[in-house]
Amino acid sequence: MSISDKAKNAALRVAINQALSYLEKDPEANIPKLMDLVDKVVPDDWYVSQRNAFRNVITDKNNNWYQLIMRVYALDPGVRKAFFRNFILNASLMGSATQDETAARENCNIPWAILLDPTSACNLHCTGCWAAEYGNKLNLSFDEMDSIITQGKKLGTYMYIFTGGEPLVRKKDVIALCEKHPDCEFLSFTNGTLIDEDFCHEMLRVKNFVPAISLEGFEEANDGRRGQGIYEKVHQAMVLLKSHGLPFGISTCYTSANWQDVSSEAYFDQIIDAGALFIWFFHYMPVGNGAVPALLPTPEQRAEMYRRIRAFRGTKPIFSMDFQNDAEYVGGCIAGGRRYLHINARGDVEPCVFIHYSNVNIRNSTLLAALKSPIFMAYHDGQPFNKNMLRPCPMLENPEKLRAMVKETGAKSTDYEAPEDVDTLCDRTTPYAESWRPTADQLWSCTGCQHPCGNQT
């Protein structure tokens, strides 16, 4: 990073800190005036498009993004301040600068976020989930997770995301990590059933933990897979979180079976009313021996998800991201350490939470060495895997790329249940890639149009 870029970031940090202090005094009155304050400390020719876009949002109180900002200001003040400090300043501004410097110096990817599996255990027995059978067999120790975070911060990584298994089976260790690293932001994918009054008080105490609760639609869809009464337990968890002024979001996997429900206005309205501030959509991935290719959305279904989510993004006061259809905003595949990596409960360092191949285990490697391992360097050298940002993934939309990378690097399967040969996996995804290509190419050819329908008619 150049000296001028460092100076710009330093000035912007000052401006953001001053702006946040200003907002705390009277958010509703001061939000529309926020850019006036920024303009006083940041030169006119810096970040012009970003500042103009934000100015347009905050001056219209009917704008859904303005409404989302006000929802954030309804949170517990201490939690809100920690989020702004850790997520915006540490992870996204200061951390990104350090990541860029390290990546240039080391000639490898440096992640914005690290996903960790504290355990393979889960308190539920959902249909089709390996955790129900695998049980409490694999765990990262507290010291191992602490070491990963400590190493990550030296590289500029201040965002940590717990996956599983069910991470909150290890809630004491999770909270202890939040407490030991108060400069980091922690998020956890969770089924939500272990969130109770005591845990809400722990979240208020450490201030830097955010749950992303898994939902697959409405009550019938959730309980049909997770068990009778689970949806009601999740609902009660959301009531608790909202009543304590705690931030949370929703994680939704869309399939050929549930895509209509989870992309409906009723679904969006329901989770917004419950208090969710964000929703992350994940495309079903046909990984492992229990994969069901029939659950892969058809090209027409995926295209409709693309249209609906983008339409609601302009009208609903919630931050939504579709990780398969929104790759244009992040330049394609973000795995392999380019924006994130995954470390499973056995310590295997994987390029992607959905792609289980690795050359290295964190128990006998540093984090930086793992990022320079053959499979990670193959990602580094190969990204983006397609110029069409609606075909970002080396497994789902470009299986020939994953097939070649795994074979050329000698990466081994790290699947918990049964090792899966890369040819078996890629043979399973090739028909999907071929069927999606024409639709993806048509949608991508007209991304210049601003209409959420995805075409120019």
C-alpha positions as CSV (number, residue, x, y, z in Angstrom):
1,M,0.0,0.0,0.0
2,S,1.3,3.4,-1.0
3,I,2.0,6.2,1.5
4,S,-0.8,8.2,0.0
5,D,-3.2,5.3,0.5
6,K,-2.1,4.9,4.1
7,A,-2.7,8.6,4.6
8,K,-6.2,8.4,3.1
9,N,-7.1,5.5,5.3
10,A,-5.8,7.2,8.4
11,A,-7.8,10.3,7.6
12,L,-10.9,8.3,6.9
13,R,-10.5,6.5,10.3
14,V,-10.5,9.8,12.0
15,A,-13.5,10.9,10.0
16,I,-15.4,7.7,10.9
17,N,-14.6,7.9,14.6
18,Q,-15.8,11.6,14.7
19,A,-18.9,10.7,12.7
20,L,-19.8,7.8,15.0
21,S,-19.4,10.0,18.1
22,Y,-21.6,12.6,16.4
23,L,-24.3,10.1,15.6
24,E,-24.5,8.8,19.1
25,K,-25.7,12.2,20.4
26,D,-29.0,12.1,18.3
27,P,-29.0,9.5,15.5
28,E,-32.3,10.4,13.9
29,A,-31.4,14.1,13.8
30,N,-27.8,13.7,12.9
31,I,-27.8,10.9,10.3
32,P,-28.9,13.2,7.4
33,K,-26.0,15.6,8.4
34,L,-23.4,12.9,8.6
35,M,-21.7,13.5,5.2
36,D,-21.4,17.2,6.0
37,L,-19.1,16.2,8.8
38,V,-17.1,13.7,6.6
39,D,-16.7,16.4,4.0
40,K,-15.0,18.7,6.5
41,V,-12.2,16.2,7.1
42,V,-11.9,14.3,3.9
43,P,-10.7,16.1,0.6
44,D,-13.3,16.5,-2.1
45,D,-11.7,14.1,-4.5
46,W,-11.4,11.1,-2.1
47,Y,-14.0,8.2,-2.4
48,V,-16.4,10.4,-4.3
49,S,-18.7,7.7,-5.6
50,Q,-18.9,5.9,-2.2
51,R,-19.7,9.2,-0.4
52,N,-22.3,10.2,-2.9
53,A,-24.0,6.8,-2.7
54,F,-24.1,7.0,1.1
55,R,-25.3,10.6,1.0
56,N,-28.3,9.6,-1.1
57,V,-29.2,6.9,1.4
58,I,-29.1,9.0,4.6
59,T,-30.9,12.0,3.3
60,D,-34.1,10.1,2.4
61,K,-35.8,8.9,5.6
62,N,-38.1,6.7,3.5
63,N,-35.2,4.8,2.0
64,N,-34.9,1.2,3.2
65,W,-31.2,1.6,3.9
66,Y,-31.9,4.6,6.2
67,Q,-34.5,2.5,8.0
68,L,-31.9,-0.3,8.4
69,I,-29.4,2.2,9.9
70,M,-32.1,3.3,12.4
71,R,-32.7,-0.4,13.3
72,V,-29.0,-0.7,14.1
73,Y,-29.3,2.3,16.4
74,A,-32.0,0.5,18.3
75,L,-29.3,-2.0,19.5
76,D,-27.6,-2.0,22.8
77,P,-25.2,1.0,22.7
78,G,-22.2,-1.0,23.9
79,V,-22.8,-3.7,21.4
80,R,-23.3,-1.2,18.6
81,K,-20.1,0.7,19.4
82,A,-18.1,-2.6,19.5
83,F,-19.5,-3.6,16.1
84,F,-18.6,-0.3,14.5
85,R,-15.1,-0.4,16.0
86,N,-14.4,-4.1,15.2
87,F,-16.2,-4.6,11.9
88,I,-15.9,-1.3,10.2
89,L,-12.6,0.0,11.6
90,N,-10.6,-3.1,12.5
91,A,-11.8,-5.7,10.1
92,S,-12.9,-3.7,7.1
93,L,-10.5,-0.6,7.1
94,M,-7.4,-1.1,9.1
95,G,-7.4,-4.9,8.7
96,S,-7.9,-4.7,4.9
97,A,-4.9,-2.4,4.6
98,T,-2.7,-4.8,6.5
99,Q,-4.1,-7.8,4.5
100,D,-3.2,-6.0,1.2
101,E,0.3,-5.2,2.4
102,T,0.8,-8.8,3.6
103,A,-0.6,-10.3,0.4
104,A,1.7,-8.2,-1.7
105,R,4.8,-9.0,0.4
106,E,4.1,-12.8,0.7
107,N,2.6,-13.3,-2.8
108,C,-0.4,-15.2,-1.5
109,N,-4.0,-14.6,-0.5
110,I,-4.7,-13.2,3.0
111,P,-8.3,-13.6,4.2
112,W,-10.7,-11.0,5.5
113,A,-12.5,-13.7,7.5
114,I,-11.5,-17.1,8.9
115,L,-14.2,-19.8,9.5
116,L,-13.6,-22.2,12.3
117,D,-15.3,-25.4,13.4
118,P,-15.0,-25.5,17.2
119,T,-16.6,-29.0,17.1
120,S,-18.2,-31.6,15.0
121,A,-20.9,-32.1,17.6
122,C,-24.5,-30.9,17.4
123,N,-27.4,-30.9,19.8
124,L,-29.9,-31.7,17.0
125,H,-30.3,-34.7,14.6
126,C,-31.4,-33.1,11.4
127,T,-32.3,-35.3,8.4
128,G,-29.3,-35.7,6.1
129,C,-26.8,-34.0,8.3
130,W,-23.5,-35.8,9.1
131,A,-23.3,-34.2,12.6
132,A,-26.2,-36.4,13.8
133,E,-24.1,-39.5,13.2
134,Y,-20.6,-38.2,13.8
135,G,-21.2,-36.7,17.2
136,N,-18.7,-35.2,19.6
137,K,-15.6,-36.8,18.0
138,L,-13.7,-33.8,16.7
139,N,-12.9,-30.5,18.4
140,L,-10.5,-27.6,18.0
141,S,-9.1,-26.8,21.5
142,F,-9.5,-23.4,23.0
143,D,-5.7,-22.9,22.7
144,E,-5.7,-23.9,19.0
145,M,-8.5,-21.4,18.2
146,D,-6.8,-18.7,20.2
147,S,-3.6,-19.3,18.3
148,I,-5.4,-19.1,14.9
149,I,-6.9,-15.8,15.9
150,T,-3.6,-14.4,17.2
151,Q,-1.9,-15.4,14.0
152,G,-4.7,-14.0,11.9
153,K,-4.6,-10.6,13.6
154,K,-0.9,-10.3,12.6
155,L,-2.0,-10.8,9.0
156,G,-4.8,-8.2,9.4
157,T,-7.7,-10.6,9.9
158,Y,-10.2,-9.4,12.6
159,M,-13.3,-11.2,11.5
160,Y,-13.9,-14.8,12.7
161,I,-16.9,-17.0,11.9
162,F,-17.8,-20.2,13.8
163,T,-19.3,-23.1,11.9
164,G,-19.9,-26.7,12.8
165,G,-21.4,-29.0,14.0
166,E,-23.3,-26.6,16.3
167,P,-20.7,-24.0,17.5
168,L,-22.8,-23.1,20.6
169,V,-22.2,-26.6,22.0
170,R,-18.9,-24.9,22.9
171,K,-20.5,-21.7,24.0
172,K,-18.2,-21.2,27.0
173,D,-15.1,-21.3,24.8
174,V,-16.7,-19.2,22.1
175,I,-17.5,-16.5,24.7
176,A,-14.0,-16.8,26.2
177,L,-12.5,-16.2,22.7
178,C,-14.7,-13.1,22.3
179,E,-13.5,-11.9,25.7
180,K,-9.8,-12.5,25.0
181,H,-9.9,-10.8,21.6
182,P,-12.2,-7.7,22.1
183,D,-10.7,-6.1,19.0
184,C,-12.3,-8.8,16.7
185,E,-15.8,-9.4,15.6
186,F,-17.2,-12.9,16.0
187,L,-20.1,-14.4,14.1
188,S,-21.6,-17.9,14.5
189,F,-23.8,-19.9,12.3
190,T,-26.1,-21.6,14.7
191,N,-29.4,-23.5,14.8
192,G,-30.4,-21.1,17.5
193,T,-31.8,-23.6,20.0
194,L,-29.0,-23.0,22.6
195,I,-29.5,-19.2,22.8
196,D,-31.1,-18.6,26.2
197,E,-31.4,-15.7,28.7
198,D,-28.0,-16.5,30.2
199,F,-26.3,-16.5,26.8
200,C,-27.9,-13.2,25.9
201,H,-26.3,-11.7,29.0
202,E,-23.0,-13.1,28.0
203,M,-23.3,-11.5,24.6
204,L,-24.1,-8.2,26.2
205,R,-21.0,-8.6,28.4
206,V,-18.5,-9.3,25.6
207,K,-20.3,-7.2,23.0
208,N,-18.6,-8.7,19.9
209,F,-20.6,-11.8,19.1
210,V,-23.3,-12.0,16.5
211,P,-25.4,-15.1,15.7
212,A,-26.6,-16.1,12.2
213,I,-29.5,-18.4,12.8
214,S,-30.2,-21.1,10.2
215,L,-33.7,-21.1,8.8
216,E,-35.0,-23.0,5.8
217,G,-38.3,-21.2,5.3
218,F,-41.4,-21.4,7.4
219,E,-42.3,-23.7,10.3
220,E,-43.3,-26.8,8.3
221,A,-40.0,-26.8,6.2
222,N,-37.8,-26.3,9.3
223,D,-39.5,-28.8,11.6
224,G,-39.8,-31.3,8.8
225,R,-36.0,-31.5,8.7
226,R,-34.9,-30.4,12.2
227,G,-37.6,-31.9,14.3
228,Q,-41.0,-31.0,15.8
229,G,-40.9,-27.8,17.9
230,I,-37.5,-26.6,16.7
231,Y,-39.0,-23.7,14.8
232,E,-40.7,-22.4,17.9
233,K,-37.4,-22.7,19.9
234,V,-35.7,-20.6,17.2
235,H,-38.6,-18.1,17.3
236,Q,-38.1,-17.7,21.1
237,A,-34.4,-17.2,20.6
238,M,-35.1,-14.4,18.2
239,V,-37.5,-12.8,20.7
240,L,-34.8,-12.9,23.4
241,L,-32.2,-11.4,21.2
242,K,-34.4,-8.6,20.0
243,S,-35.6,-7.8,23.6
244,H,-32.0,-7.4,24.7
245,G,-31.1,-5.2,21.8
246,L,-28.7,-7.8,20.4
247,P,-27.8,-8.0,16.7
248,F,-28.5,-11.2,14.7
249,G,-29.1,-12.4,11.2
250,I,-30.5,-15.3,9.3
251,S,-28.6,-18.0,7.2
252,T,-30.7,-19.7,4.6
253,C,-29.8,-22.4,2.1
254,Y,-32.0,-22.4,-0.9
255,T,-32.9,-25.5,-2.9
256,S,-35.3,-26.7,-5.5
257,A,-37.7,-27.5,-2.7
258,N,-37.8,-24.3,-0.7
259,W,-36.6,-21.5,-3.0
260,Q,-40.1,-20.0,-3.4
261,D,-40.7,-19.7,0.3
262,V,-37.3,-18.2,1.2
263,S,-37.5,-15.6,-1.6
264,S,-41.0,-14.5,-0.8
265,E,-42.0,-11.1,0.6
266,A,-43.7,-12.9,3.5
267,Y,-40.4,-14.6,4.5
268,F,-38.5,-11.3,4.4
269,D,-41.1,-9.5,6.3
270,Q,-41.2,-12.2,9.0
271,I,-37.5,-12.2,9.7
272,I,-37.4,-8.4,9.7
273,D,-40.2,-8.3,12.2
274,A,-38.4,-10.8,14.3
275,G,-35.4,-8.4,14.5
276,A,-32.9,-9.8,11.9
277,L,-30.5,-7.3,10.5
278,F,-29.1,-9.4,7.7
279,I,-29.8,-12.5,5.7
280,W,-27.2,-14.6,4.0
281,F,-28.4,-16.9,1.2
282,F,-26.4,-20.0,0.3
283,H,-27.0,-22.1,-2.8
284,Y,-27.4,-25.9,-2.0
285,M,-24.1,-27.6,-2.6
286,P,-24.2,-31.4,-3.6
287,V,-21.2,-32.4,-1.5
288,G,-20.5,-35.8,0.1
289,N,-22.0,-39.2,0.0
290,G,-25.4,-37.9,1.1
291,A,-25.7,-35.3,-1.6
292,V,-29.1,-35.0,-3.4
293,P,-28.6,-33.5,-6.8
294,A,-32.4,-33.2,-7.2
295,L,-32.2,-30.4,-4.5
296,L,-30.1,-28.2,-6.9
297,P,-32.2,-25.3,-8.1
298,T,-33.0,-25.3,-11.8
299,P,-31.6,-22.5,-13.9
300,E,-35.1,-20.9,-13.9
301,Q,-35.3,-21.1,-10.1
302,R,-31.9,-19.7,-9.5
303,A,-32.5,-16.8,-11.9
304,E,-35.7,-16.0,-10.1
305,M,-33.8,-16.0,-6.8
306,Y,-31.4,-13.5,-8.4
307,R,-34.3,-11.2,-9.4
308,R,-36.2,-11.4,-6.2
309,I,-33.3,-10.8,-3.8
310,R,-32.1,-7.8,-5.8
311,A,-35.6,-6.4,-5.9
312,F,-36.0,-6.7,-2.1
313,R,-32.6,-5.2,-1.6
314,G,-34.0,-2.0,-2.8
315,T,-37.2,-2.1,-0.6
316,K,-36.6,-4.0,2.6
317,P,-34.7,-2.7,5.6
318,I,-32.4,-5.7,5.9
319,F,-28.9,-6.4,4.4
320,S,-29.2,-9.4,2.1
321,M,-26.4,-11.2,0.3
322,D,-26.7,-14.2,-2.1
323,F,-23.2,-15.7,-2.1
324,Q,-23.6,-17.5,-5.4
325,N,-25.4,-14.7,-7.3
326,D,-23.6,-11.7,-5.9
327,A,-20.1,-12.6,-6.8
328,E,-19.8,-9.5,-9.0
329,Y,-19.6,-7.3,-5.9
330,V,-16.5,-9.2,-4.7
331,G,-14.8,-10.1,-8.0
332,G,-15.8,-13.8,-8.1
333,C,-14.8,-16.7,-5.9
334,I,-13.8,-15.5,-2.4
335,A,-12.4,-18.8,-1.2
336,G,-8.9,-20.0,-0.9
337,G,-8.0,-17.2,1.4
338,R,-8.9,-14.5,-1.1
339,R,-11.6,-13.3,1.3
340,Y,-12.0,-16.3,3.6
341,L,-10.8,-19.8,4.4
342,H,-12.1,-22.7,6.6
343,I,-10.5,-24.7,9.3
344,N,-12.5,-27.8,10.3
345,A,-12.7,-29.4,13.7
346,R,-9.9,-31.8,12.8
347,G,-7.6,-28.9,12.0
348,D,-7.6,-29.3,8.2
349,V,-7.2,-25.9,6.5
350,E,-9.6,-25.9,3.6
351,P,-10.0,-23.3,0.8
352,C,-13.8,-23.3,1.2
353,V,-16.4,-24.4,3.7
354,F,-18.1,-26.4,0.9
355,I,-14.9,-27.9,-0.8
356,H,-13.1,-30.4,1.4
357,Y,-9.6,-30.8,0.0
358,S,-6.4,-29.7,1.7
359,N,-2.6,-30.1,1.8
360,V,-2.2,-28.9,5.3
361,N,-3.4,-29.1,9.0
362,I,-3.1,-26.2,11.3
363,R,-1.8,-28.5,14.1
364,N,1.5,-28.8,12.3
365,S,1.5,-25.6,10.2
366,T,1.3,-21.8,10.7
367,L,-1.6,-20.0,9.2
368,L,0.7,-18.2,6.7
369,A,2.3,-21.4,5.6
370,A,-1.2,-22.9,5.0
371,L,-2.0,-19.9,2.8
372,K,1.1,-20.8,0.8
373,S,0.2,-24.5,0.5
374,P,-0.3,-25.9,-3.0
375,I,-4.1,-25.9,-3.1
376,F,-4.3,-22.4,-1.7
377,M,-1.8,-21.1,-4.2
378,A,-3.8,-22.8,-7.0
379,Y,-6.7,-20.7,-5.9
380,H,-4.6,-17.6,-5.7
381,D,-3.2,-18.1,-9.2
382,G,-6.5,-19.2,-10.7
383,Q,-9.0,-16.6,-9.4
384,P,-11.3,-15.5,-10.8
385,F,-12.3,-18.8,-12.2
386,N,-14.7,-17.3,-14.8
387,K,-15.2,-13.8,-16.3
388,N,-18.9,-14.3,-15.8
389,M,-19.5,-13.4,-12.2
390,L,-22.6,-15.5,-12.2
391,R,-20.4,-18.5,-12.6
392,P,-17.9,-17.9,-9.8
393,C,-17.3,-21.3,-8.2
394,P,-14.6,-23.8,-9.2
395,M,-16.9,-26.7,-8.0
396,L,-20.4,-25.7,-8.9
397,E,-20.1,-23.8,-12.2
398,N,-16.5,-24.6,-13.3
399,P,-15.9,-28.2,-12.1
400,E,-13.1,-28.7,-14.6
401,K,-11.1,-26.0,-12.6
402,L,-11.5,-27.8,-9.2
403,R,-10.8,-31.2,-10.8
404,A,-7.5,-29.9,-12.2
405,M,-6.4,-28.0,-9.0
406,V,-6.9,-30.9,-6.7
407,K,-5.1,-33.3,-9.0
408,E,-2.2,-30.9,-9.7
409,T,-1.6,-30.1,-6.1
410,G,-2.1,-33.5,-4.6
411,A,-4.7,-32.2,-2.1
412,K,-6.5,-34.9,-0.2
413,S,-10.2,-35.2,0.8
414,T,-10.9,-33.9,4.3
415,D,-14.5,-35.0,4.3
416,Y,-15.5,-36.1,7.8
417,E,-17.7,-39.1,6.8
418,A,-15.9,-40.6,3.8
419,P,-13.2,-39.2,1.5
420,E,-14.7,-38.2,-1.8
421,D,-12.7,-38.4,-5.0
422,V,-12.6,-35.1,-6.9
423,D,-13.8,-36.9,-10.0
424,T,-16.9,-38.2,-8.2
425,L,-17.7,-34.7,-7.0
426,C,-17.1,-32.9,-10.2
427,D,-19.0,-35.5,-12.3
428,R,-22.0,-34.7,-10.0
429,T,-21.8,-31.0,-10.6
430,T,-20.9,-31.0,-14.3
431,P,-24.5,-31.4,-15.5
432,Y,-25.6,-28.5,-13.3
433,A,-22.7,-26.3,-14.6
434,E,-23.7,-27.0,-18.2
435,S,-27.4,-26.3,-17.6
436,W,-26.8,-23.1,-15.8
437,R,-24.3,-21.6,-18.3
438,P,-26.8,-20.3,-20.9
439,T,-29.0,-18.6,-18.2
440,A,-25.9,-17.2,-16.5
441,D,-24.5,-15.8,-19.7
442,Q,-27.8,-14.1,-20.6
443,L,-28.1,-12.5,-17.2
444,W,-24.5,-11.4,-17.1
445,S,-24.7,-9.9,-20.6
446,C,-27.1,-7.3,-19.4
447,T,-25.8,-6.5,-15.9
448,G,-25.4,-2.9,-17.1
449,C,-29.1,-2.4,-16.8
450,Q,-30.3,-1.2,-13.4
451,H,-33.6,-3.0,-13.5
452,P,-33.8,-5.8,-10.8
453,C,-35.4,-8.2,-13.3
454,G,-32.0,-8.9,-14.8
455,N,-32.9,-8.0,-18.4
456,Q,-33.3,-4.9,-20.5
457,T,-36.9,-5.3,-21.6
